[in-house]
Amino acid sequence: MKLAGKVVIITGGAGGIGKEASVIFANEGAHVVVVDRDPQQVDKVANEVNGLGLAVDVSNREQVDWMVSEVINRYGKIDVLINNAGITMDATLVKMTQEQWDRVISINQTGVFHCTQAVVPHMIREGAGRIINTSSIVGRMGNFGQTNYAASKAAVIAMTQTWAKELGRKGILVNAVAPGFIVTPMTDKMPESVLQGMKEKIALRRLGQPRDVANVYVFLASDEASYINGAVIPVDGGLSI
Ligand code: NAD
């Protein structure tokens, strides 16, 4: 058990990658806090991993502050924050609505800011902590129809590097993963022809699975990663090379 007794908050913890991460972290001995929007889904996953479930919208600062106070009341500390919640609302530039822009930025970018800003004072108090953010290869390469998503995921990289510089001296390590194409509810509605075309662009010739990303979250949270700070690790089977 690499993470025995660690308190780990996973936002989007009831979704594809987040749920897999919740299970793997629990198997590594962590106390998992499953944070997501839908109370029923949250309770279901939290029960499965014998953790704490909190229904929270990460774009809402009051709810995020409540989340942090609940975790502190229950466990007294926060060791790891995994900013994994995210959405897509695709449209080409000319057709993108203000609502599509605002919604994606408020969750994927501002949500990461809210959660990290609310959690970090508790890590500073302990003199230790890990922040693990979820960017995307789209944050580096752009993608057709994803102005809002690409901008939000590029911002996640910028925040990761900035916080790595600010917080490293306080014992808090900040890193990000940049997944490629992972089969989750976010992507599994795509037609077979698109999935096939995608596979041909991936050097490993297979789509990613949620555990491919969740395992890297675990590594970045573990003692083995204690000299990694400010890194953005691609988890894409070679799609971005
Ligand atoms: P998913 O849709 O299966 O899971 C995302 C979860 O986030 C959902 O459970 C959703 O309810 C939750 N969520 C959304 N808005 C929220 C909010 N405001 N507050 C709290 N929770 C909220 O998607 P996934 O593929 O598991 O994505 C996880 C992360 O990985 C996201 O940040 C996504 O952008 C990123 N990512 C995914 C892929 C991919 O191919 N699937 C690729 C690159 C990056």
Residues whose N, C-alpha, C, O or C-beta is under 5 A from the ligand:
A	BS01	NAD	G12 A14 G15 G16 I17 G18 V35 D36 R37 V56 D57 V58 S59 N84 A85 G86 I87 I107 T134 S135 S136 P179 G180 F181 I182 T184 P185 M186 T187
